[in-house]
Structures are given as C-alpha cells and as structure tokens.
Amino acid sequence: MLEKFPRTAVDVFLEVLQADGGTRCAALDAASVALADAGIPMRDLVCACASGKAADTLILDVNNEEDQAGQADMPIGYMPNLGKITLLQLDGVLTADEYKKCIELGLEGCKQVYEIQKNALREKYFSSGDKD
C-alpha cells in the first residue's frame, strides 16, 4: 500500500464528547469506518471491543464503572478477515485461564462490532433506495 501512496500520511483526529468507558475501542471502530468511508485503501477493517473482569465475573464491553471498580480491562483490536489482533492491552490481573477466555470473549465482541461496521457501510453505499 505504501508503494501506491509514497510520502503520504493520513491523520485521523477523534474528539470524545461523552464517555462511559471504552473510548479506545470506540475510537478504533469509528476511525476504521471513517477511513473506509473516505476510500482509503486498507487491508481490513479494524474492529475493537473490551472484555474484562468485574465482581469476579468475565464481562464484555466494559463500561466506566466496571473499569474503575473492576479487576481487569482488556481492549482488543482485531482485523477479522485477516484473523490478526492489532491491539491487546491488559490492565489488571487475570489467571491464565481467564486471560484466554477474555481474549475469546473480546474477539466475539469484535466480530459483532464488525457486522455493525459492515452494515453501516453497506447501508450508505449499497442501499436500494427502497423505504419499505
């Protein structure tokens, strides 16, 4: 891709107006769709979701209260078509088994986000115009 656009930089600026946790994941999701919408060639969309642990329970889509009072927060960025993790950060402590389960849970969340991203782009560019 760099060969097609030598000496080119694409900057993405995001402004968070209100947050209840998950800002990093939301920013990755929004930036990926914005780049695709702008026609910027990419290897894959990046989708992101956070899993974690609060009150001794593994959770998906960690909100601010769970993040602040919880035991662990693990944002994951993922390129589903390539099967590649682009972000993996763990804040807190998990057992090895919980760590594996959190990754699986986070990847499932990413796949759900990916479907929403694809549908948003399809709706914009491939809608038939029918309002039935």
C-alpha positions in Angstrom: 0.0 0.0 0.0 2.8 2.4 0.7 4.0 2.0 -2.8 0.7 3.4 -4.1 0.9 6.5 -1.9 4.6 7.4 -1.3 5.3 10.1 1.2 1.7 10.3 2.2 0.4 10.5 5.7 -3.2 10.1 6.8 -4.0 11.6 10.2 -7.3 10.8 12.0 -8.4 13.1 14.8 -11.1 12.0 17.2 -12.9 14.1 19.8 -14.7 12.3 22.6 -17.7 14.4 23.6 -19.1 12.0 26.3 -17.8 8.7 27.5 -18.9 5.8 29.7 -15.8 3.7 29.2 -14.5 2.0 26.0 -13.2 5.2 24.4 -10.1 3.5 22.9 -12.3 0.7 21.3 -14.9 3.2 20.1 -12.2 5.4 18.6 -10.7 2.4 16.7 -14.1 1.4 15.4 -15.0 4.9 14.3 -11.6 5.6 12.7 -11.7 2.4 10.8 -15.2 3.1 9.3 -14.2 6.7 8.6 -11.1 5.6 6.7 -13.2 3.1 4.7 -15.9 5.7 4.1 -13.2 8.1 2.8 -12.0 5.5 0.3 -8.6 5.0 2.0 -7.3 1.5 1.0 -6.9 -0.8 4.0 -6.0 -4.4 4.4 -9.1 -4.9 6.5 -11.5 -3.0 8.8 -10.3 -2.9 12.4 -13.0 -3.6 15.0 -12.4 -3.3 18.7 -14.1 -4.4 21.9 -13.1 -4.7 25.5 -13.5 -7.6 27.8 -12.6 -7.7 31.4 -13.4 -8.9 34.9 -15.6 -7.2 37.5 -17.1 -8.8 40.6 -15.2 -12.0 39.8 -17.2 -12.3 36.5 -15.8 -12.0 33.0 -17.6 -9.3 31.1 -17.8 -7.9 27.6 -18.0 -4.2 26.7 -16.6 -2.8 29.9 -18.2 0.5 31.0 -16.6 3.2 33.1 -17.9 2.0 36.4 -16.8 -1.6 35.7 -13.4 -0.3 34.5 -12.9 1.8 37.7 -14.1 -0.8 40.2 -13.3 -3.9 38.2 -10.4 -6.3 38.4 -9.3 -6.2 34.8 -9.9 -4.5 31.5 -8.7 -5.9 28.1 -9.3 -3.9 25.0 -8.8 -5.9 21.8 -8.4 -4.6 18.2 -9.0 -7.2 15.5 -8.9 -7.5 11.7 -11.4 -10.3 11.2 -10.7 -11.1 7.5 -7.0 -11.4 8.2 -7.5 -13.0 11.7 -5.0 -10.6 13.2 -5.1 -8.9 16.6 -3.9 -5.3 16.2 -4.3 -4.2 19.8 -4.2 -6.3 23.0 -3.7 -4.5 26.3 -4.4 -5.8 29.8 -4.9 -3.5 32.7 -5.4 -5.6 35.9 -4.8 -9.2 36.8 -6.3 -12.4 35.3 -5.4 -16.1 35.7 -4.1 -17.8 32.6 -7.5 -19.4 32.0 -9.4 -16.1 32.5 -6.9 -14.4 30.1 -7.7 -17.0 27.3 -11.4 -16.7 28.0 -11.2 -12.9 27.9 -9.5 -13.0 24.5 -12.2 -15.3 23.2 -14.9 -13.1 24.6 -13.3 -10.0 23.2 -12.9 -11.5 19.8 -16.6 -12.5 19.7 -17.4 -8.9 20.6 -15.2 -7.7 17.8 -17.0 -9.9 15.3 -20.3 -8.3 16.4 -18.9 -4.8 16.0 -17.5 -5.8 12.6 -21.0 -6.8 11.4 -22.3 -3.4 12.5 -19.4 -1.6 10.7 -20.1 -3.6 7.5 -23.8 -2.9 7.7 -23.2 0.8 8.2 -21.0 1.0 5.1 -23.4 -1.2 3.1 -26.3 0.9 4.1 -24.6 4.1 2.9 -23.2 2.7 -0.4 -25.4 -0.2 -1.4 -28.9 0.8 -0.3 -31.5 0.2 -3.0 -33.3 3.4 -2.0 -36.5 1.5 -1.1 -38.0 2.7 2.2 -40.4 -0.3 2.7 
